[in-house]
Amino acid sequence: MTEATIGEKAVPNKDQWRERIADQERCGVSVRRFCQVQGIVEHLFYYWRKRLRERPQPMRFALVERGPARQELASEASLELIVASGERLRIGVGVDATTLHPVLTALRA
């Protein structure tokens, strides 16, 4: 693995941070103690752990149209699904399972 250098100091790359985080989890000591022993700045450890755990967000919305476009009033929706992040999906009376299935699959991703 390669390290970038800033002045005289080597800067670890993503793979090296992954290894450090895995080492800390394997050894079972606290993050504070691990960082002290390894000479790592604690806040950088937490920053990289959070950054490397974040995954790209999957598609959160899929528009599926079938047949001619039709304006539906919110009152015509027989079901409204509200996901944890706050998005709302209004499902009309006439929607069939083959149309609804890809939408629900996208929301689960």
N, C-alpha and C positions, 0 to 999 in steps of 0.2 A: 504494500500500500504506500501511496505517496502522501507526503505532507506538504502543504504550502508553507512558505516561510515569510514571516513579517519581521524584518530586522534580523535578530539572532534567534527568535523563537519559532519553533515548529508549530503549525496550526493543524490539528487533526481534521481529517475529512469525515464524511458521513459514515463510511464503513468502520472507521476507527471508533467513532462515537457509538455505533451499534455494538461493537465488541465491548467497549467500556460498560455500557448499560447492561449488557448480558452478563458480564463478569460480576457486577454489583448484585444483580438479581440472584446469580448462582451462589455467591459466597454468603448471602444472607445478612450481611452487616448493614447498618443504617447508611443512608446516602451521605450523611455528614461525615461519618467515620471513613467510609470508602474514599470520599473526596480528599480528606485529610491525608490518608495513607498514600494515595496516588498523586497528590499534589495538584488536584483539579479544583478549579473555582466552582463552588457548589451551585451557584445560580446558573452557570453554564451547563452543568450536568442536567438540571431540571429543564432548561431551555431545550437542549437537544433531545431529551427523553420525550418531551411533549411534541416537538417537531417531527420526530421520527415515528411517533405513534399515530399522528394524524394521517388519515388516508384521503385521497382525493374524493370529494363528495360525488356520490352517484347522481345521475339525473334525478331531479326532484319533481319534475312535472312532465307529463306526457299528454299532448293533445291528440285525441283520437276522434276523428270525425267520420261519420258514416252517413252516406246519403246526402241529400240537400241540406244546407245549413238552415237552422231553425232557431229563432230566438226563444229561449225558455225563461220564464220568470222564476225567481228563486222559490216562489211559493209552489211551483209545479214539481220541484225536486221531491222525490219520495224519500230520499236518504241523503244525509250530508255527513261525510267522513272528515273528521278533523284529526290530522296527524300531530305527533308530539311537537314538531317544530312550528305548528300554527297554520300550516297550509290547509285549505278546505277543498274538498272535492264534492261537488253536488252531482248526485246520480239521479237522472230523470226516470220517470215511470217506464218509458219504453225501451230502456237500454237492455241489451241481451248479454249473456255471459261471455260470448266470444269477443265482444267489444270491451267489456269491463276487465277481463282477465289480464291483458297486457298492461293496463293502467295500474292495477293493484300489484302486479309483479314489479313494475318500475318503482312504486312507492316502497316496497319491501327492501329493495336493493340498497 
